[in-house]
Amino acid sequence: MARKKDPRLAAQKNQEGAAHFKNWEMDQAIAAFQQAVRADSDNPDYHLNLARAHARSGDYHQAMSALGDYIRTETDEKVVERFERMFSSALDEVETTLIETMRKNKMPVQQIGKAIQMWLEYRITLGRTQLRVMKPELWAGALMYAVGKVNFADLKLPQVAVMYNVNERSLKEKYTELVAALDIMPADYRYFVGERNPLDKLVEAAKVLEELDRRFQED
């Protein structure tokens, strides 16, 4: 028996999911978007938002599953074609250039993997927004630089521009776009490859302060 649609509930849950997503409350965002999908499975926006939330939480298997549902409901053929290419096992020009150059410059294999991961999440996050890849080297350089910054690598923007033979200003623009779209931060858990993440100490400190404040407020 087909599930009865409830567009009003779906819209409400999608709005709740968007608020949680903005606040980096990924578990709550995923739950809300899943409810939106169940209430109205024909709306492509809900599938796309669910894919974004899964990607941001680092679950790329579920992200691709939700993306597949999005493709089946999206009516814009150009957008569908772009996302269908993400299911291909072949590397695109950005990934090929990125891997080749990072290997050539002896970047850690783990960082190469994180750069590829970043590119996947970026494309999912863009959604229907048109992605222009006129010069793959620019995006590849921006990804390498972003992952390097996250991992505190001794890597300067002018160096990366030379490695990829691109304009430094244009490279900075692409890097800025990545940071803004993915809300990237120093030591970002999604892309950090070191054994001990500096953010762990901040989380521990925040918990200690919370506990101290709780005790302080007690009668």
DOBAMI-998584 format. One record per residue (C-alpha): residue number from 1; x negated, y, z negated; residue in one letter. Coordinates in nm, 2 decimals. Layout:
BEGIN
<node NUM; <X; Y; Z>; 'A'>
...
***
This chain:
BEGIN
<node 1; <0.00; 0.00; 0.00>; 'M'>
<node 2; <-0.14; 0.34; 0.10>; 'A'>
<node 3; <-0.22; 0.58; -0.17>; 'R'>
<node 4; <0.02; 0.88; -0.18>; 'K'>
<node 5; <-0.15; 1.21; -0.10>; 'K'>
<node 6; <-0.15; 1.49; -0.36>; 'D'>
<node 7; <-0.30; 1.80; -0.18>; 'P'>
<node 8; <-0.25; 2.02; -0.48>; 'R'>
<node 9; <-0.43; 1.79; -0.72>; 'L'>
<node 10; <-0.71; 1.74; -0.46>; 'A'>
<node 11; <-0.76; 2.11; -0.42>; 'A'>
<node 12; <-0.77; 2.15; -0.80>; 'Q'>
<node 13; <-1.02; 1.87; -0.85>; 'K'>
<node 14; <-1.24; 2.00; -0.57>; 'N'>
<node 15; <-1.24; 2.35; -0.73>; 'Q'>
<node 16; <-1.34; 2.19; -1.06>; 'E'>
<node 17; <-1.61; 1.99; -0.89>; 'G'>
<node 18; <-1.75; 2.30; -0.72>; 'A'>
<node 19; <-1.77; 2.48; -1.06>; 'A'>
<node 20; <-1.96; 2.18; -1.22>; 'H'>
<node 21; <-2.19; 2.16; -0.92>; 'F'>
<node 22; <-2.28; 2.53; -0.95>; 'K'>
<node 23; <-2.36; 2.47; -1.32>; 'N'>
<node 24; <-2.57; 2.16; -1.25>; 'W'>
<node 25; <-2.33; 1.93; -1.42>; 'E'>
<node 26; <-2.36; 1.66; -1.16>; 'M'>
<node 27; <-2.18; 1.37; -1.34>; 'D'>
<node 28; <-1.87; 1.59; -1.39>; 'Q'>
<node 29; <-1.90; 1.73; -1.03>; 'A'>
<node 30; <-1.91; 1.38; -0.89>; 'I'>
<node 31; <-1.62; 1.26; -1.09>; 'A'>
<node 32; <-1.41; 1.56; -0.99>; 'A'>
<node 33; <-1.50; 1.53; -0.62>; 'F'>
<node 34; <-1.41; 1.16; -0.63>; 'Q'>
<node 35; <-1.07; 1.25; -0.77>; 'Q'>
<node 36; <-1.03; 1.50; -0.49>; 'A'>
<node 37; <-1.11; 1.23; -0.23>; 'V'>
<node 38; <-0.87; 0.99; -0.39>; 'R'>
<node 39; <-0.59; 1.25; -0.39>; 'A'>
<node 40; <-0.65; 1.35; -0.03>; 'D'>
<node 41; <-0.89; 1.12; 0.16>; 'S'>
<node 42; <-0.82; 1.29; 0.50>; 'D'>
<node 43; <-0.99; 1.62; 0.40>; 'N'>
<node 44; <-1.35; 1.62; 0.52>; 'P'>
<node 45; <-1.46; 1.89; 0.28>; 'D'>
<node 46; <-1.40; 1.67; -0.02>; 'Y'>
<node 47; <-1.62; 1.39; 0.12>; 'H'>
<node 48; <-1.89; 1.64; 0.21>; 'L'>
<node 49; <-1.89; 1.79; -0.14>; 'N'>
<node 50; <-1.92; 1.45; -0.29>; 'L'>
<node 51; <-2.21; 1.37; -0.06>; 'A'>
<node 52; <-2.38; 1.70; -0.17>; 'R'>
<node 53; <-2.33; 1.61; -0.54>; 'A'>
<node 54; <-2.47; 1.26; -0.50>; 'H'>
<node 55; <-2.77; 1.40; -0.31>; 'A'>
<node 56; <-2.84; 1.66; -0.57>; 'R'>
<node 57; <-2.82; 1.40; -0.85>; 'S'>
<node 58; <-3.08; 1.19; -0.65>; 'G'>
<node 59; <-2.84; 0.90; -0.55>; 'D'>
<node 60; <-2.91; 0.90; -0.18>; 'Y'>
<node 61; <-2.74; 0.57; -0.12>; 'H'>
<node 62; <-2.41; 0.70; -0.25>; 'Q'>
<node 63; <-2.47; 1.04; -0.07>; 'A'>
<node 64; <-2.50; 0.86; 0.26>; 'M'>
<node 65; <-2.19; 0.65; 0.19>; 'S'>
<node 66; <-1.99; 0.97; 0.12>; 'A'>
<node 67; <-2.14; 1.13; 0.43>; 'L'>
<node 68; <-2.02; 0.84; 0.64>; 'G'>
<node 69; <-1.66; 0.90; 0.51>; 'D'>
<node 70; <-1.71; 1.27; 0.59>; 'Y'>
<node 71; <-1.81; 1.19; 0.95>; 'I'>
<node 72; <-1.49; 0.97; 0.99>; 'R'>
<node 73; <-1.27; 1.27; 0.89>; 'T'>
<node 74; <-1.46; 1.56; 1.05>; 'E'>
<node 75; <-1.30; 1.69; 1.37>; 'T'>
<node 76; <-1.59; 1.91; 1.49>; 'D'>
<node 77; <-1.78; 1.68; 1.73>; 'E'>
<node 78; <-2.10; 1.88; 1.73>; 'K'>
<node 79; <-2.12; 1.86; 1.35>; 'V'>
<node 80; <-2.04; 1.49; 1.36>; 'V'>
<node 81; <-2.32; 1.43; 1.62>; 'E'>
<node 82; <-2.57; 1.61; 1.40>; 'R'>
<node 83; <-2.49; 1.41; 1.09>; 'F'>
<node 84; <-2.48; 1.08; 1.28>; 'E'>
<node 85; <-2.84; 1.13; 1.37>; 'R'>
<node 86; <-2.92; 1.11; 1.00>; 'M'>
<node 87; <-2.82; 0.74; 1.00>; 'F'>
<node 88; <-3.08; 0.66; 1.26>; 'S'>
<node 89; <-3.39; 0.48; 1.15>; 'S'>
<node 90; <-3.60; 0.69; 1.38>; 'A'>
<node 91; <-3.78; 1.00; 1.23>; 'L'>
<node 92; <-3.69; 1.34; 1.37>; 'D'>
<node 93; <-3.95; 1.59; 1.48>; 'E'>
<node 94; <-3.97; 1.76; 1.15>; 'V'>
<node 95; <-4.03; 1.44; 0.96>; 'E'>
<node 96; <-4.29; 1.32; 1.22>; 'T'>
<node 97; <-4.48; 1.65; 1.20>; 'T'>
<node 98; <-4.46; 1.66; 0.82>; 'L'>
<node 99; <-4.59; 1.31; 0.77>; 'I'>
<node 100; <-4.87; 1.35; 1.02>; 'E'>
<node 101; <-5.00; 1.67; 0.88>; 'T'>
<node 102; <-4.96; 1.58; 0.51>; 'M'>
<node 103; <-5.15; 1.26; 0.57>; 'R'>
<node 104; <-5.42; 1.44; 0.77>; 'K'>
<node 105; <-5.47; 1.68; 0.47>; 'N'>
<node 106; <-5.47; 1.39; 0.22>; 'K'>
<node 107; <-5.16; 1.48; 0.04>; 'M'>
<node 108; <-5.03; 1.22; -0.21>; 'P'>
<node 109; <-4.80; 0.96; -0.05>; 'V'>
<node 110; <-4.55; 1.03; -0.33>; 'Q'>
<node 111; <-4.53; 1.39; -0.23>; 'Q'>
<node 112; <-4.48; 1.30; 0.13>; 'I'>
<node 113; <-4.18; 1.09; 0.02>; 'G'>
<node 114; <-4.04; 1.37; -0.18>; 'K'>
<node 115; <-4.07; 1.61; 0.11>; 'A'>
<node 116; <-3.87; 1.37; 0.33>; 'I'>
<node 117; <-3.61; 1.34; 0.05>; 'Q'>
<node 118; <-3.60; 1.72; 0.03>; 'M'>
<node 119; <-3.53; 1.74; 0.40>; 'W'>
<node 120; <-3.24; 1.49; 0.37>; 'L'>
<node 121; <-3.08; 1.68; 0.09>; 'E'>
<node 122; <-3.12; 2.01; 0.27>; 'Y'>
<node 123; <-2.94; 1.88; 0.58>; 'R'>
<node 124; <-2.66; 1.74; 0.37>; 'I'>
<node 125; <-2.63; 2.06; 0.16>; 'T'>
<node 126; <-2.60; 2.28; 0.48>; 'L'>
<node 127; <-2.28; 2.10; 0.57>; 'G'>
<node 128; <-2.12; 2.26; 0.88>; 'R'>
<node 129; <-2.37; 2.55; 0.88>; 'T'>
<node 130; <-2.57; 2.52; 1.20>; 'Q'>
<node 131; <-2.93; 2.40; 1.16>; 'L'>
<node 132; <-3.17; 2.56; 1.40>; 'R'>
<node 133; <-3.50; 2.37; 1.44>; 'V'>
<node 134; <-3.66; 2.57; 1.72>; 'M'>
<node 135; <-4.01; 2.50; 1.58>; 'K'>
<node 136; <-4.03; 2.17; 1.37>; 'P'>
<node 137; <-4.37; 2.28; 1.24>; 'E'>
<node 138; <-4.21; 2.57; 1.05>; 'L'>
<node 139; <-3.97; 2.34; 0.86>; 'W'>
<node 140; <-4.24; 2.08; 0.81>; 'A'>
<node 141; <-4.47; 2.34; 0.66>; 'G'>
<node 142; <-4.20; 2.48; 0.44>; 'A'>
<node 143; <-4.12; 2.14; 0.30>; 'L'>
<node 144; <-4.48; 2.06; 0.23>; 'M'>
<node 145; <-4.53; 2.39; 0.06>; 'Y'>
<node 146; <-4.22; 2.36; -0.15>; 'A'>
<node 147; <-4.31; 2.01; -0.27>; 'V'>
<node 148; <-4.66; 2.13; -0.34>; 'G'>
<node 149; <-4.52; 2.42; -0.55>; 'K'>
<node 150; <-4.29; 2.19; -0.74>; 'V'>
<node 151; <-4.59; 1.97; -0.83>; 'N'>
<node 152; <-4.83; 2.26; -0.90>; 'F'>
<node 153; <-5.06; 2.17; -0.61>; 'A'>
<node 154; <-5.35; 2.41; -0.54>; 'D'>
<node 155; <-5.19; 2.50; -0.20>; 'L'>
<node 156; <-5.15; 2.85; -0.07>; 'K'>
<node 157; <-4.91; 2.97; 0.19>; 'L'>
<node 158; <-5.18; 3.10; 0.43>; 'P'>
<node 159; <-5.34; 2.75; 0.42>; 'Q'>
<node 160; <-5.02; 2.58; 0.51>; 'V'>
<node 161; <-4.96; 2.83; 0.79>; 'A'>
<node 162; <-5.29; 2.73; 0.94>; 'V'>
<node 163; <-5.23; 2.36; 0.90>; 'M'>
<node 164; <-4.91; 2.38; 1.10>; 'Y'>
<node 165; <-5.02; 2.66; 1.33>; 'N'>
<node 166; <-4.72; 2.88; 1.24>; 'V'>
<node 167; <-4.66; 3.24; 1.15>; 'N'>
<node 168; <-4.70; 3.30; 0.77>; 'E'>
<node 169; <-4.40; 3.53; 0.74>; 'R'>
<node 170; <-4.17; 3.28; 0.92>; 'S'>
<node 171; <-4.30; 3.00; 0.70>; 'L'>
<node 172; <-4.22; 3.20; 0.39>; 'K'>
<node 173; <-3.87; 3.26; 0.52>; 'E'>
<node 174; <-3.81; 2.89; 0.57>; 'K'>
<node 175; <-3.95; 2.81; 0.23>; 'Y'>
<node 176; <-3.72; 3.07; 0.08>; 'T'>
<node 177; <-3.42; 2.92; 0.25>; 'E'>
<node 178; <-3.51; 2.58; 0.11>; 'L'>
<node 179; <-3.54; 2.71; -0.24>; 'V'>
<node 180; <-3.21; 2.90; -0.22>; 'A'>
<node 181; <-3.01; 2.62; -0.07>; 'A'>
<node 182; <-3.14; 2.35; -0.30>; 'L'>
<node 183; <-3.18; 2.56; -0.61>; 'D'>
<node 184; <-3.54; 2.44; -0.65>; 'I'>
<node 185; <-3.73; 2.51; -0.97>; 'M'>
<node 186; <-4.08; 2.45; -1.10>; 'P'>
<node 187; <-4.14; 2.08; -1.18>; 'A'>
<node 188; <-3.79; 2.01; -1.04>; 'D'>
<node 189; <-3.70; 1.65; -1.14>; 'Y'>
<node 190; <-3.59; 1.56; -0.79>; 'R'>
<node 191; <-3.92; 1.63; -0.63>; 'Y'>
<node 192; <-4.18; 1.60; -0.91>; 'F'>
<node 193; <-4.41; 1.30; -0.89>; 'V'>
<node 194; <-4.64; 1.34; -1.20>; 'G'>
<node 195; <-4.63; 1.10; -1.49>; 'E'>
<node 196; <-4.52; 1.37; -1.74>; 'R'>
<node 197; <-4.29; 1.65; -1.64>; 'N'>
<node 198; <-4.34; 1.98; -1.82>; 'P'>
<node 199; <-3.96; 2.03; -1.82>; 'L'>
<node 200; <-3.93; 1.73; -2.07>; 'D'>
<node 201; <-4.09; 1.95; -2.34>; 'K'>
<node 202; <-3.84; 2.23; -2.27>; 'L'>
<node 203; <-3.55; 1.98; -2.30>; 'V'>
<node 204; <-3.70; 1.85; -2.62>; 'E'>
<node 205; <-3.74; 2.20; -2.76>; 'A'>
<node 206; <-3.39; 2.29; -2.67>; 'A'>
<node 207; <-3.25; 1.99; -2.85>; 'K'>
<node 208; <-3.46; 2.07; -3.16>; 'V'>
<node 209; <-3.33; 2.43; -3.15>; 'L'>
<node 210; <-2.97; 2.31; -3.11>; 'E'>
<node 211; <-3.01; 2.08; -3.41>; 'E'>
<node 212; <-3.17; 2.35; -3.62>; 'L'>
<node 213; <-2.89; 2.59; -3.53>; 'D'>
<node 214; <-2.62; 2.33; -3.62>; 'R'>
<node 215; <-2.78; 2.28; -3.96>; 'R'>
<node 216; <-2.81; 2.66; -4.00>; 'F'>
<node 217; <-2.43; 2.70; -3.93>; 'Q'>
<node 218; <-2.33; 2.43; -4.18>; 'E'>
<node 219; <-2.17; 2.54; -4.50>; 'D'>
***
